[in-house]
Each structure stands twice: as structure tokens, then as C-alpha cells.
């Protein structure tokens, strides 16, 4: 059930009305919202419910058992291992089986074997990368005694399966979310306005920008790079870079807005990532909940930024290789993560060198401008590999062939025959970057103006946005990009 579909709009409205009718019913309202969340998830494939239930039961029991025991007999550690093995096992089987199998066949053949790879027919459950990380963080936090175990199964299952963030995040921590479940729900006028604003903005970003750029510019640039001028392909890369941001941040906006309608607060996931002045800064701004998860549960336990330089570089490399692999089961994603790891290592080396020399970095407008441009173009060209991973999911996809075709098209040197761009495409492409680079206070000012409007005017504006979305979608909503992960 896609956020940009009419079905979701009807679902959200019905669940909202019934939930607030049950606001004083105590546990019943959470039970209702949990069942509604499972219905939402089952809409893609009812059998996937067994996976999320299996993960939920495993981590609930693990947290309960870790609470009952201290560490003298190793029971706490045993239950943590069970939790991690079950969650990583589910992720490995359903997301990485073909990747490991194909890699094994490839290695065996280089050693003289004569094996044939046949892709296993395994469906990728929606949101499995997100909710497995979410439940693992709970088990680890309970083991570390940073979060009390939730002994109420309904509340814990609700934390795992709450529908706004279930499929594509943001990744929520139990220590932040579970305390909200036990509170008496309330919805202020300002919260309702904020929720409607976020949902409307998210729908606009998804349909009017991300989908339009994707269909009219990006798909052509990646599917037929040899038929286009190098200028077309370059503009396609700019379009893809913005499409990915607008698409994923749109999902986050709608998720946060939907959750807020029920009185629950989800963490923000983006902070204008293309304003970053370094790759390190980019990862502070892009998919923040994934970055903070890997920082706290992988990078820091490995040693973080402490120790000898080679050990720190190893920690960065392992973390970013996992970031790449988390996004998809193909070597192009691994290489994508490796490129970002290399950039992070170079950033750290330069920063340490400035520290040794006593040089304080002062950025004027020109220094900020060229650093933003350099970071943006690094991210943009690395995204060719990201797109190649999506190409690999097609039955006849040739990801590395696509990379080569795009590289050849960029090197053709024919910048005089732009054939794809139209005035509307130019307007949306340039306008989306300008909008992205506007100061945050301008966006907040626009929300304040929206909040001050009468309730009927807010409703009309949101309704008009939904109508525009319906017309542009033509009844066929385009799936969100991160549904693939």
C-alpha cells in the first residue's frame, strides 16, 4: 500500500478516525493500531507477516530473558546472540542468498570449477532491512542496559510494526519510541497542521519532482545512454541525484506526518544533504537514522576514531562497506560503500594533517561553495554504481555494462545536442536544487504561514495537493525507490 496511492489515503483516514474514537480506551487503541499496521504490511504479501512476527517474538523473548538474568552465567549474552542470529539470518536468507550463491559460483569457477549460477526465486519482503535493524537495536540496548525490556508484548509488537515507518524508515530506537506508547494520546492544532503540511509536501516532492524527473529524464539517461548526448547523460545524473533525495525524503515526510496524526513523534532523517561541505558532512545529513545506527552499533564497538590510524581506517572501511551492502545484494553496492569509505578516510587524513600543523579551517563563501560542489559531484558520480545495483535486480540487467555505457556516453564530448530536456524539465530540475539549497528558516516560515491559515483553508490546500498528485499519477502510483531495500 504505497503512500502516494488513493488506497493509503482512505486507509489513513479510517484508521485516524477509529483511533481517536478509542483514545480513552487504554490498551485497546494500541491493539487497534497494531492490527491496522499488520493489515497495512500484509497488503503487499500476507505471508510476509510471519517474518515480522517471527522477528518480533524472538526479540521480545530475548529482551524478557535478558531482564530475568544477570551476566554471571552468560544467559544475557546467549539471548543477545540468538536475537542477532535470527534477525541476521532472516536478512541473509531473503535478501542476500542470491548474492552469496552467485559470489560462491564466481569464486569456484575462477579456481577451475564448472558451475552454473541459477537465481533462486526468493521474494524480498518489504521493509526487512529496516525492521531487522530496528529490533536488533532494541536487543543490543537491553543487553547494554541502556533500555529497559518491554514486557508488554502488544506494545513491543507495535514498536516493531507501526505502519508509517515500517517499510522504509526512519529507523526508530526503542528508547525513544516505547515511552510514547504508554502516554495518553493527544493531538494539538499545531501538530495536526504540521502533520498535514508534511504529508502534502511529501506527496508533492514524490510525484511532482521525483517521479517526473525519473520518468522523463533519469530513465532515458540510464537506459539509453548511447543514444543521448553527453550533456543529456550528465543532466540525467543531476536528475537522479535529486530524484533519490526527493523520493526518499518524501517518504520520510509522509511517515513523520502520518505518525504525528496519532500523536507519535518519529526522528528526522534528512538535513539538506546536498549542502554538505564534505563526505563526512553528507553522512551526517543523509539517512541520519541509518548512519547513527551503524555508528552506535558497529563503528564505535569496532573502536571508532580511537587507536592507531590504520585501525580507524579499518573501522571506517568496514562500516561503509556494510552501508553499501545494506542497500542491496550486489557488488556494485559494495564498491559504492568502498568509495565513500575512501572519501571518509581522505577527509580524516586531511583533517588530522591540519591539526598537526595547527591550521584552523575558516570557510568563506567561496570555500563553502567549492566544497559543496565537490561533495555533490562525488556523491553524484558514485550514484552511478547505486543505480547499477538497481539495474542488477532486473532479470536481464547488466549493471557493469550500464556503468560502462554511462561512462562512454559521458566521454563522447558531444555537448551540443541536448535532446531530452524540455522547458518544464529545466524548471523542475533547477528549481528542485534551488529549493533544496534555501535556508531552513524559509521552509519553517512557509509552515508558519500555513499554520496560521484557517482550518478549512489548510484542508483545501492539502486536498488540492492530493488532487494534483492523483492527476499526475494517472491512477498508477510509482513505487518509492527505497522499497527495493
C-alpha positions in Angstrom: 0.0 0.0 0.0 2.0 2.9 -1.3 1.9 6.3 0.5 1.2 8.0 -2.9 -1.9 5.9 -3.6 -5.6 6.6 -3.0 -5.8 3.3 -1.0 -3.4 4.7 1.5 -5.3 8.0 1.8 -8.5 6.1 2.6 -6.7 3.7 5.0 -5.1 6.6 6.9 -8.4 8.5 7.2 -10.3 5.4 8.5 -7.6 4.4 11.0 -7.3 8.0 12.2 -11.0 8.3 12.9 -11.3 5.0 14.7 -8.1 5.5 16.7 -9.3 8.8 18.1 -12.7 7.3 18.9 -10.7 4.8 21.0 -8.4 7.4 22.5 -9.7 6.8 26.1 -9.9 3.1 25.7 -6.4 2.4 27.0 -4.7 -0.6 25.6 -7.5 -1.2 23.0 -6.3 1.8 21.0 -2.8 0.3 20.7 -4.2 -3.1 19.8 -6.3 -1.5 17.1 -3.3 0.4 15.7 -1.2 -2.7 15.8 -3.8 -4.7 13.9 -4.1 -1.8 11.4 -0.3 -1.8 11.0 -0.3 -5.6 10.2 -3.1 -5.1 7.7 -1.0 -2.4 6.1 2.0 -4.6 5.9 0.0 -7.7 4.7 -1.4 -5.6 1.8 1.9 -6.3 -0.1 2.1 -10.0 0.7 0.2 -11.7 3.6 2.9 -14.3 4.0 5.4 -11.6 5.0 3.5 -11.2 8.3 5.0 -14.4 9.5 8.5 -13.0 9.1 7.9 -9.8 11.0 6.0 -11.8 13.7 9.0 -14.2 14.0 11.4 -11.3 14.4 9.0 -9.7 16.9 8.5 -12.8 19.1 12.3 -13.6 19.1 13.3 -10.2 20.2 10.5 -9.9 22.8 11.6 -13.2 24.4 15.2 -12.2 24.2 14.6 -8.9 26.0 12.4 -10.6 28.6 15.1 -13.3 29.3 17.9 -10.7 29.4 15.9 -8.9 32.1 15.5 -12.0 34.2 19.2 -12.9 34.3 22.4 -11.2 35.1 25.7 -11.9 33.2 27.2 -14.4 35.6 26.1 -17.5 33.7 26.2 -15.9 30.2 22.5 -16.1 29.7 22.1 -12.5 28.7 24.8 -12.8 26.1 23.3 -16.1 24.8 19.9 -14.4 24.2 21.6 -11.5 22.5 23.4 -13.9 20.2 20.0 -15.7 19.5 18.4 -12.4 18.6 21.2 -11.3 16.3 21.4 -14.7 14.6 17.6 -14.9 13.9 17.4 -11.3 12.6 20.6 -11.5 10.5 19.6 -15.0 9.4 16.3 -13.7 8.0 18.0 -10.8 6.3 20.7 -13.1 4.9 18.2 -15.7 3.5 15.7 -13.3 2.0 18.0 -10.5 0.8 21.5 -12.0 0.3 21.0 -15.6 -0.7 21.5 -15.0 -4.4 24.4 -12.6 -3.7 26.3 -15.2 -1.7 25.4 -18.0 -4.0 26.5 -16.1 -7.1 29.7 -15.0 -5.4 30.5 -18.6 -4.4 29.9 -19.8 -8.0 32.1 -17.0 -9.4 35.0 -17.8 -7.0 34.7 -21.5 -7.6 34.8 -21.0 -11.3 38.0 -18.9 -11.1 39.5 -21.9 -9.3 38.7 -24.3 -12.1 35.2 -25.4 -11.2 32.5 -25.5 -13.9 29.4 -24.3 -12.0 26.3 -22.5 -13.3 24.5 -19.9 -11.3 20.7 -20.1 -11.4 19.0 -17.3 -9.5 16.9 -18.5 -6.6 13.3 -17.4 -6.7 13.1 -15.6 -3.4 10.9 -12.6 -2.8 12.4 -9.7 -0.9 9.9 -8.8 2.0 9.1 -5.2 2.1 11.0 -3.3 4.8 13.0 -6.2 6.1 16.3 -4.2 6.1 14.6 -1.5 8.3 12.7 -3.6 10.9 15.5 -6.1 11.5 17.9 -3.2 12.3 15.2 -1.7 14.5 14.6 -4.8 16.5 18.4 -5.6 16.8 19.0 -2.2 18.2 16.4 -3.0 20.9 18.1 -6.3 21.9 21.5 -4.6 21.9 20.3 -1.7 24.1 18.6 -4.1 26.5 21.8 -6.1 26.7 23.8 -3.0 27.4 21.2 -1.9 30.0 20.6 1.3 28.1 16.9 0.4 27.6 14.5 -1.5 29.8 12.9 -4.5 28.3 9.3 -4.1 27.2 7.4 -6.9 28.9 4.0 -5.9 27.3 4.0 -7.9 24.0 1.4 -5.7 22.4 3.5 -2.6 23.0 6.6 -4.2 21.7 4.9 -5.6 18.6 3.5 -2.1 18.0 7.1 -0.6 18.2 8.3 -3.1 15.6 5.3 -2.9 13.2 4.0 0.7 13.4 2.9 1.3 9.8 4.2 4.8 9.0 7.9 3.8 9.4 7.7 0.1 8.8 8.6 -0.2 5.1 11.3 2.5 4.6 12.1 4.1 7.9 13.1 6.2 9.6 14.8 3.6 11.8 13.4 4.2 15.3 15.1 3.3 18.6 13.1 1.6 21.3 14.4 4.0 23.9 12.8 6.9 22.0 9.6 5.3 20.9 8.4 2.9 23.6 8.0 5.7 26.2 5.5 7.4 23.8 3.3 4.3 23.7 2.3 4.4 27.3 1.4 8.0 27.3 -2.2 9.3 27.0 -2.5 10.4 23.3 -3.2 14.0 22.4 -3.2 16.0 19.2 -2.8 19.7 19.2 -3.9 22.0 16.4 -0.3 22.8 15.7 0.6 19.1 15.5 -2.4 18.5 13.1 -1.2 21.3 10.9 2.3 20.1 10.9 1.2 16.6 10.0 -0.9 17.8 7.1 1.9 20.0 5.9 4.4 17.2 5.9 2.1 14.8 4.1 1.3 17.4 1.4 5.0 18.4 1.0 5.9 14.7 0.8 3.3 14.0 -1.9 4.4 17.0 -3.9 8.1 16.1 -3.7 7.4 12.5 -4.7 5.0 13.0 -7.6 5.7 16.4 -9.0 9.5 16.2 -8.7 11.0 12.7 -8.1 8.6 10.8 -10.3 8.6 13.5 -13.1 12.4 13.6 -13.2 12.6 9.8 -13.0 10.2 9.1 -15.9 11.2 12.0 -18.2 14.9 12.3 -17.6 16.6 9.7 -15.4 15.2 6.6 -17.1 16.2 7.8 -20.5 19.7 8.7 -19.4 20.4 5.3 -17.8 18.5 3.1 -20.2 19.7 4.7 -23.5 23.0 6.5 -22.7 24.5 5.5 -26.0 21.6 7.3 -27.8 22.0 10.6 -26.0 24.5 13.4 -25.9 26.9 13.5 -23.0 25.1 16.7 -21.9 21.9 14.6 -21.7 23.6 11.9 -19.6 25.2 14.5 -17.3 21.8 16.1 -16.7 20.4 12.7 -16.1 22.9 12.2 -13.3 21.9 15.5 -11.8 18.3 14.4 -12.1 19.0 11.0 -10.5 20.8 12.7 -7.6 17.8 14.9 -6.9 15.3 12.1 -7.6 16.8 9.9 -4.9 16.7 12.7 -2.3 13.2 13.9 -3.2 11.8 10.3 -3.3 13.3 9.1 0.0 12.8 12.4 1.9 9.2 12.4 0.6 8.6 9.0 2.1 10.1 10.3 5.4 7.9 13.4 5.4 4.8 11.4 4.9 5.8 8.8 7.5 6.5 11.5 10.1 3.3 13.4 9.2 1.2 10.2 9.4 2.7 9.2 12.7 2.1 12.7 14.1 -1.6 12.4 13.3 -1.7 9.7 16.0 0.4 11.6 18.5 3.7 9.8 17.8 7.0 11.5 17.0 9.5 9.9 14.6 13.1 11.2 14.1 14.0 13.3 11.2 16.1 11.6 8.5 17.5 14.3 6.3 19.1 17.7 6.7 19.6 19.1 3.2 22.4 16.6 2.3 23.5 18.4 -0.9 24.6 21.4 1.2 27.3 19.2 2.7 30.8 20.5 2.6 32.5 17.1 2.8 31.5 13.4 2.6 31.6 13.2 6.4 29.1 16.1 6.5 27.0 14.4 3.8 26.5 11.3 6.0 25.5 13.5 8.9 22.7 14.8 6.7 21.7 11.8 4.6 19.6 8.9 6.0 20.6 10.0 9.5 18.9 7.2 11.4 20.9 4.5 9.4 24.1 6.5 9.9 23.6 6.8 13.6 22.6 3.1 13.9 25.8 2.0 12.2 27.9 4.5 14.2 26.5 3.3 17.6 26.2 -0.5 16.9 29.2 -1.1 14.6 31.7 1.8 14.2 32.0 2.6 17.9 32.2 -1.1 19.0 35.0 -1.6 16.5 36.9 1.2 18.2 35.5 4.2 16.3 38.0 7.0 15.9 40.3 5.8 18.7 43.5 4.0 18.3 46.1 3.9 15.5 45.2 5.4 12.2 45.2 2.1 10.4 42.7 0.7 12.8 40.5 3.8 12.4 40.6 3.4 8.7 39.7 -0.2 9.0 36.7 0.8 11.1 35.5 3.3 8.5 36.0 0.8 5.7 34.0 -2.0 7.5 31.2 0.4 8.4 30.8 1.9 4.9 31.1 -1.5 3.1 28.2 -2.6 5.3 26.3 0.6 4.4 26.7 -0.3 0.8 25.7 -3.9 1.3 22.7 -2.9 3.4 21.3 -1.0 0.4 21.4 -4.0 -1.9 22.8 -7.5 -2.6 25.3 -6.8 -5.4 28.9 -5.9 -5.7 28.1 -2.5 -7.1 26.7 -1.6 -3.7 29.8 -2.9 -2.0 32.0 -0.8 -4.3 29.7 2.2 -3.7 30.3 1.8 0.0 34.0 1.4 -0.6 34.2 4.7 -2.5 32.5 6.5 0.4 34.9 4.8 2.8 37.8 6.0 0.8 36.5 9.6 0.8 35.9 9.5 4.5 39.5 8.2 5.1 40.9 11.0 2.9 38.8 13.6 4.8 40.1 12.3 8.1 43.7 12.3 6.9 43.5 15.9 5.7 41.8 17.0 9.0 44.5 15.3 11.1 47.2 16.9 9.0 45.7 20.4 9.6 45.5 19.6 13.3 49.2 18.7 13.4 50.2 21.9 11.5 47.9 24.0 13.7 45.8 25.2 10.7 42.3 26.3 11.6 39.9 25.9 8.8 37.9 29.0 8.1 35.4 28.8 5.3 34.3 31.9 3.5 31.6 31.9 0.9 34.0 30.7 -1.8 35.4 27.9 0.4 31.9 26.7 1.2 30.8 26.9 -2.5 33.6 24.8 -4.0 33.4 22.2 -1.1 29.7 21.8 -1.6 30.2 21.5 -5.4 33.0 18.9 -4.9 31.0 16.8 -2.4 27.8 16.9 -4.6 29.7 15.7 -7.7 31.4 12.9 -5.7 28.0 11.7 -4.5 26.5 12.1 -7.9 29.1 10.1 -9.8 29.2 7.4 -7.0 25.4 7.1 -7.5 26.1 5.5 -10.9 27.1 2.4 -9.0 24.0 2.8 -6.9 21.8 2.8 -10.0 23.8 -0.1 -11.3 22.6 -2.1 -8.3 19.0 -1.4 -9.2 19.8 -2.5 -12.7 21.1 -5.8 -11.3 17.6 -6.6 -9.9 16.2 -6.8 -13.4 16.1 -10.4 -14.9 18.3 -9.4 -17.8 20.1 -6.5 -16.1 23.7 -5.8 -16.8 24.9 -3.5 -14.1 28.5 -3.2 -15.0 27.6 -2.9 -18.7 25.3 0.0 -17.7 28.2 1.7 -15.8 30.4 1.3 -18.9 27.7 2.7 -21.2 27.2 5.7 -19.0 31.0 6.3 -18.7 31.3 6.1 -22.5 28.4 8.4 -23.1 29.9 11.0 -20.7 33.2 10.8 -22.5 31.8 11.3 -26.0 32.4 15.1 -25.8 29.2 16.0 -27.7 27.7 18.7 -25.6 25.9 20.5 -28.4 22.8 18.3 -29.0 20.5 18.3 -26.0 17.5 16.2 -27.0 15.8 15.2 -23.7 15.3 18.5 -21.9 12.1 20.5 -22.1 11.4 23.9 -20.5 9.4 22.1 -17.8 12.2 19.6 -17.1 14.7 22.5 -16.9 12.3 24.3 -14.5 11.8 21.3 -12.2 15.5 20.2 -12.2 16.9 23.7 -11.5 14.0 24.6 -9.2 14.4 21.5 -7.1 18.1 22.3 -6.4 17.3 25.9 -5.6 14.6 24.7 -3.2 17.0 22.3 -1.6 19.6 25.0 -1.0 17.2 27.5 0.5 17.8 28.3 4.2 15.8 26.1 6.6 14.2 29.2 8.1 12.5 29.9 4.8 10.8 26.5 4.9 9.8 27.0 8.5 8.4 30.4 7.6 6.2 28.8 5.0 4.9 26.3 7.5 4.1 29.1 10.0 2.1 30.8 7.2 0.3 27.5 6.6 -0.4 27.0 10.3 -2.0 30.5 10.6 -4.5 29.7 7.8 -8.0 28.8 8.9 -8.6 25.0 9.2 -10.8 24.9 6.1 -8.1 26.7 4.1 -5.5 24.2 5.2 -7.8 21.4 4.3 -8.5 22.9 0.8 -4.7 23.3 0.2 -3.9 19.7 1.2 -6.9 18.5 -0.8 -5.7 20.4 -3.8 -2.3 18.8 -3.4 -3.8 15.4 -3.3 -5.9 16.1 -6.4 -2.8 17.2 -8.3 -1.0 14.1 -7.1 -3.9 11.9 -8.3 -3.9 13.6 -11.7 -0.2 13.4 -12.2 -0.1 9.7 -11.1 -2.9 8.8 -13.5 -4.0 6.1 -11.1 -0.7 4.3 -11.3 1.5 5.4 -8.3 5.2 4.9 -8.9 6.8 2.9 -6.0 9.2 4.6 -3.7 12.9 3.9 -4.5 13.8 2.6 -1.1 11.1 -0.1 -1.2 13.7 -2.1 -3.0 15.9 -2.2 0.1 
